[in-house]
């Protein structure tokens, strides 16, 4: 087979897989696929009028991102987050962020690149919440928030902590919990991020510890409330 033709076919397959992946991902976030719901590969293949292969590839990507569970002998299903697990996630975040505070301050004292990246990210957050209703574009703010906290943990010098954070966050996204966060809470998060950077840049150990605690606990309470409300079954629904 001509290399060009082969490459074209491979590109089409990749594009198709990407489209299915993004569609299912959006469906999970918007609760079109419910937490715990089984994802039948053959049914999805019929829905998209494709073979099983691109559906399997798309679901595997989502499994790698912890949005889908692949259970032996049971197949694929949407990740089911529990209240206890949500609480554990914030315990882990608080533990990591406060444990590395001294390293964060030390790194930001000399690493101008990371310092500038955090400043630029915060500016993007400010512009985003000021110029639009962030609740209309939750995926965009989720990405900015993820970038901020990833950069913050990167300054600790501990790559494993960064990996753990990136493994934890998709759970709240997968259940739609994060995406239901109201615009005013996004604005509060930006202000809290600013306080975190201010204390870090000033080398204020106690101030940074307090700012991190405030941000994590406020986020914990906000998402726990959203999670609880999402679990309420209304009469006649």
One Martini backbone bead per residue (centre of mass of N, CA, C, O) as a GRO file, in nm:
protein
  237
    1UNK     BB    1   0.097   0.036   0.021
    2UNK     BB    2   0.079   0.349   0.008
    3UNK     BB    3   0.198   0.571   0.235
    4UNK     BB    4  -0.008   0.799   0.194
    5UNK     BB    5  -0.265   0.630   0.220
    6UNK     BB    6  -0.203   0.512   0.499
    7UNK     BB    7  -0.181   0.786   0.647
    8UNK     BB    8  -0.466   0.884   0.584
    9UNK     BB    9  -0.616   0.655   0.732
   10UNK     BB   10  -0.487   0.706   1.010
   11UNK     BB   11  -0.590   0.998   1.043
   12UNK     BB   12  -0.894   0.929   1.030
   13UNK     BB   13  -0.895   0.745   1.278
   14UNK     BB   14  -0.790   0.955   1.478
   15UNK     BB   15  -1.018   1.163   1.437
   16UNK     BB   16  -1.252   0.976   1.515
   17UNK     BB   17  -1.155   0.914   1.801
   18UNK     BB   18  -1.151   1.208   1.900
   19UNK     BB   19  -1.453   1.265   1.860
   20UNK     BB   20  -1.559   1.042   2.048
   21UNK     BB   21  -1.406   1.121   2.299
   22UNK     BB   22  -1.527   1.412   2.326
   23UNK     BB   23  -1.825   1.331   2.333
   24UNK     BB   24  -1.815   1.148   2.583
   25UNK     BB   25  -1.687   1.349   2.775
   26UNK     BB   26  -1.919   1.556   2.758
   27UNK     BB   27  -2.141   1.356   2.847
   28UNK     BB   28  -2.029   1.311   3.130
   29UNK     BB   29  -2.018   1.608   3.231
   30UNK     BB   30  -2.347   1.641   3.146
   31UNK     BB   31  -2.499   1.362   3.225
   32UNK     BB   32  -2.562   1.166   2.980
   33UNK     BB   33  -2.364   1.005   3.156
   34UNK     BB   34  -2.380   0.824   3.429
   35UNK     BB   35  -2.269   0.740   3.716
   36UNK     BB   36  -2.198   0.391   3.657
   37UNK     BB   37  -2.246   0.364   3.368
   38UNK     BB   38  -2.262   0.162   3.110
   39UNK     BB   39  -2.039   0.108   2.824
   40UNK     BB   40  -2.141   0.012   2.514
   41UNK     BB   41  -1.964  -0.050   2.242
   42UNK     BB   42  -2.175  -0.142   2.027
   43UNK     BB   43  -2.377   0.088   2.072
   44UNK     BB   44  -2.180   0.318   2.010
   45UNK     BB   45  -2.107   0.223   1.725
   46UNK     BB   46  -2.395   0.259   1.617
   47UNK     BB   47  -2.427   0.559   1.681
   48UNK     BB   48  -2.151   0.632   1.500
   49UNK     BB   49  -2.109   0.440   1.260
   50UNK     BB   50  -1.891   0.219   1.361
   51UNK     BB   51  -1.655   0.053   1.474
   52UNK     BB   52  -1.515  -0.064   1.768
   53UNK     BB   53  -1.228   0.060   1.773
   54UNK     BB   54  -1.268   0.375   1.823
   55UNK     BB   55  -1.424   0.329   2.086
   56UNK     BB   56  -1.208   0.180   2.246
   57UNK     BB   57  -0.995   0.406   2.223
   58UNK     BB   58  -1.162   0.629   2.361
   59UNK     BB   59  -1.212   0.475   2.633
   60UNK     BB   60  -0.915   0.438   2.706
   61UNK     BB   61  -0.851   0.736   2.739
   62UNK     BB   62  -1.062   0.777   2.968
   63UNK     BB   63  -0.928   0.571   3.157
   64UNK     BB   64  -0.654   0.721   3.178
   65UNK     BB   65  -0.828   0.982   3.301
   66UNK     BB   66  -1.050   0.859   3.511
   67UNK     BB   67  -1.357   0.861   3.368
   68UNK     BB   68  -1.313   0.553   3.330
   69UNK     BB   69  -1.397   0.214   3.393
   70UNK     BB   70  -1.205  -0.101   3.386
   71UNK     BB   71  -1.370  -0.399   3.441
   72UNK     BB   72  -1.329  -0.709   3.490
   73UNK     BB   73  -1.595  -0.874   3.323
   74UNK     BB   74  -1.765  -0.571   3.280
   75UNK     BB   75  -1.618  -0.327   3.170
   76UNK     BB   76  -1.739  -0.017   3.093
   77UNK     BB   77  -1.756   0.285   3.304
   78UNK     BB   78  -1.853   0.539   3.479
   79UNK     BB   79  -1.729   0.721   3.707
   80UNK     BB   80  -1.772   0.676   4.069
   81UNK     BB   81  -1.827   0.919   4.298
   82UNK     BB   82  -1.774   0.976   4.634
   83UNK     BB   83  -1.786   1.159   4.917
   84UNK     BB   84  -1.526   1.036   5.042
   85UNK     BB   85  -1.344   1.079   4.794
   86UNK     BB   86  -1.369   1.382   4.776
   87UNK     BB   87  -1.245   1.431   5.055
   88UNK     BB   88  -0.973   1.287   5.000
   89UNK     BB   89  -0.874   1.476   4.779
   90UNK     BB   90  -0.849   1.728   4.970
   91UNK     BB   91  -0.652   1.604   5.166
   92UNK     BB   92  -0.425   1.562   4.960
   93UNK     BB   93  -0.396   1.855   4.868
   94UNK     BB   94  -0.332   1.977   5.144
   95UNK     BB   95  -0.085   1.808   5.208
   96UNK     BB   96   0.089   1.889   4.962
   97UNK     BB   97   0.078   2.204   4.964
   98UNK     BB   98   0.191   2.233   5.266
   99UNK     BB   99   0.453   2.058   5.262
  100UNK     BB  100   0.592   2.254   5.012
  101UNK     BB  101   0.622   2.556   5.095
  102UNK     BB  102   0.929   2.604   5.120
  103UNK     BB  103   0.995   2.520   4.826
  104UNK     BB  104   0.822   2.728   4.684
  105UNK     BB  105   0.963   2.982   4.790
  106UNK     BB  106   1.248   2.911   4.697
  107UNK     BB  107   1.192   2.883   4.391
  108UNK     BB  108   1.051   3.175   4.350
  109UNK     BB  109   1.324   3.331   4.421
  110UNK     BB  110   1.483   3.213   4.133
  111UNK     BB  111   1.245   3.117   3.934
  112UNK     BB  112   1.132   3.306   3.676
  113UNK     BB  113   0.967   3.118   3.498
  114UNK     BB  114   0.757   3.016   3.706
  115UNK     BB  115   0.670   3.289   3.803
  116UNK     BB  116   0.562   3.388   3.524
  117UNK     BB  117   0.357   3.160   3.476
  118UNK     BB  118   0.177   3.229   3.720
  119UNK     BB  119   0.113   3.519   3.643
  120UNK     BB  120  -0.016   3.456   3.366
  121UNK     BB  121  -0.237   3.271   3.469
  122UNK     BB  122  -0.377   3.477   3.654
  123UNK     BB  123  -0.445   3.678   3.429
  124UNK     BB  124  -0.625   3.484   3.272
  125UNK     BB  125  -0.831   3.444   3.492
  126UNK     BB  126  -0.921   3.735   3.524
  127UNK     BB  127  -1.016   3.781   3.233
  128UNK     BB  128  -1.222   3.552   3.221
  129UNK     BB  129  -1.413   3.642   3.464
  130UNK     BB  130  -1.457   3.938   3.350
  131UNK     BB  131  -1.550   3.864   3.031
  132UNK     BB  132  -1.715   3.610   3.155
  133UNK     BB  133  -1.929   3.346   3.209
  134UNK     BB  134  -1.782   3.073   3.338
  135UNK     BB  135  -2.034   2.874   3.348
  136UNK     BB  136  -2.037   2.853   3.023
  137UNK     BB  137  -1.698   2.775   3.049
  138UNK     BB  138  -1.577   2.539   3.249
  139UNK     BB  139  -1.340   2.406   3.095
  140UNK     BB  140  -1.156   2.655   3.087
  141UNK     BB  141  -1.127   2.700   3.394
  142UNK     BB  142  -1.026   2.421   3.463
  143UNK     BB  143  -0.758   2.450   3.306
  144UNK     BB  144  -0.648   2.696   3.462
  145UNK     BB  145  -0.656   2.565   3.741
  146UNK     BB  146  -0.474   2.325   3.678
  147UNK     BB  147  -0.227   2.494   3.597
  148UNK     BB  148  -0.179   2.638   3.862
  149UNK     BB  149  -0.142   2.379   4.047
  150UNK     BB  150   0.081   2.252   3.881
  151UNK     BB  151   0.286   2.482   3.911
  152UNK     BB  152   0.294   2.489   4.217
  153UNK     BB  153   0.401   2.190   4.245
  154UNK     BB  154   0.651   2.222   4.066
  155UNK     BB  155   0.805   2.407   4.279
  156UNK     BB  156   0.874   2.157   4.470
  157UNK     BB  157   1.029   1.921   4.287
  158UNK     BB  158   0.778   1.705   4.280
  159UNK     BB  159   0.658   1.493   4.045
  160UNK     BB  160   0.469   1.303   4.200
  161UNK     BB  161   0.276   1.525   4.299
  162UNK     BB  162   0.184   1.608   4.018
  163UNK     BB  163   0.071   1.331   3.935
  164UNK     BB  164  -0.139   1.306   4.159
  165UNK     BB  165  -0.302   1.555   4.090
  166UNK     BB  166  -0.370   1.468   3.791
  167UNK     BB  167  -0.528   1.209   3.897
  168UNK     BB  168  -0.752   1.349   4.079
  169UNK     BB  169  -0.923   1.574   3.921
  170UNK     BB  170  -1.107   1.418   3.707
  171UNK     BB  171  -1.330   1.326   3.903
  172UNK     BB  172  -1.484   1.600   3.928
  173UNK     BB  173  -1.529   1.624   3.623
  174UNK     BB  174  -1.676   1.355   3.556
  175UNK     BB  175  -1.935   1.427   3.753
  176UNK     BB  176  -1.982   1.755   3.723
  177UNK     BB  177  -1.903   1.915   3.976
  178UNK     BB  178  -1.717   2.138   3.866
  179UNK     BB  179  -1.916   2.240   3.632
  180UNK     BB  180  -2.124   2.358   3.871
  181UNK     BB  181  -1.966   2.593   3.931
  182UNK     BB  182  -2.000   2.903   4.008
  183UNK     BB  183  -1.892   3.209   3.917
  184UNK     BB  184  -1.831   3.328   4.202
  185UNK     BB  185  -1.628   3.097   4.274
  186UNK     BB  186  -1.424   3.158   4.056
  187UNK     BB  187  -1.361   3.442   4.165
  188UNK     BB  188  -1.261   3.345   4.441
  189UNK     BB  189  -1.028   3.172   4.334
  190UNK     BB  190  -0.864   3.401   4.213
  191UNK     BB  191  -0.821   3.553   4.480
  192UNK     BB  192  -0.681   3.311   4.623
  193UNK     BB  193  -0.448   3.283   4.426
  194UNK     BB  194  -0.333   3.566   4.479
  195UNK     BB  195  -0.266   3.515   4.780
  196UNK     BB  196  -0.069   3.287   4.732
  197UNK     BB  197   0.137   3.448   4.559
  198UNK     BB  198   0.195   3.678   4.750
  199UNK     BB  199   0.315   3.504   4.978
  200UNK     BB  200   0.533   3.359   4.810
  201UNK     BB  201   0.685   3.619   4.703
  202UNK     BB  202   0.727   3.722   5.017
  203UNK     BB  203   0.804   3.475   5.206
  204UNK     BB  204   0.526   3.385   5.356
  205UNK     BB  205   0.469   3.115   5.536
  206UNK     BB  206   0.207   3.166   5.698
  207UNK     BB  207   0.046   3.299   5.467
  208UNK     BB  208   0.055   3.053   5.275
  209UNK     BB  209  -0.075   2.847   5.458
  210UNK     BB  210  -0.342   3.003   5.488
  211UNK     BB  211  -0.417   3.034   5.184
  212UNK     BB  212  -0.430   2.732   5.121
  213UNK     BB  213  -0.641   2.650   5.328
  214UNK     BB  214  -0.866   2.836   5.233
  215UNK     BB  215  -0.891   2.729   4.943
  216UNK     BB  216  -0.939   2.425   4.996
  217UNK     BB  217  -1.185   2.454   5.192
  218UNK     BB  218  -1.369   2.614   5.002
  219UNK     BB  219  -1.371   2.400   4.776
  220UNK     BB  220  -1.477   2.169   4.937
  221UNK     BB  221  -1.752   2.292   5.019
  222UNK     BB  222  -1.858   2.357   4.736
  223UNK     BB  223  -1.841   2.061   4.613
  224UNK     BB  224  -2.003   1.914   4.829
  225UNK     BB  225  -2.266   2.062   4.779
  226UNK     BB  226  -2.298   1.992   4.482
  227UNK     BB  227  -2.294   1.688   4.522
  228UNK     BB  228  -2.545   1.667   4.706
  229UNK     BB  229  -2.749   1.801   4.515
  230UNK     BB  230  -2.705   1.594   4.277
  231UNK     BB  231  -2.832   1.347   4.463
  232UNK     BB  232  -3.103   1.467   4.447
  233UNK     BB  233  -3.434   1.347   4.428
  234UNK     BB  234  -3.693   1.459   4.273
  235UNK     BB  235  -4.008   1.482   4.247
  236UNK     BB  236  -4.119   1.333   3.952
  237UNK     BB  237  -3.828   1.262   3.797
   0.00000   0.00000   0.00000
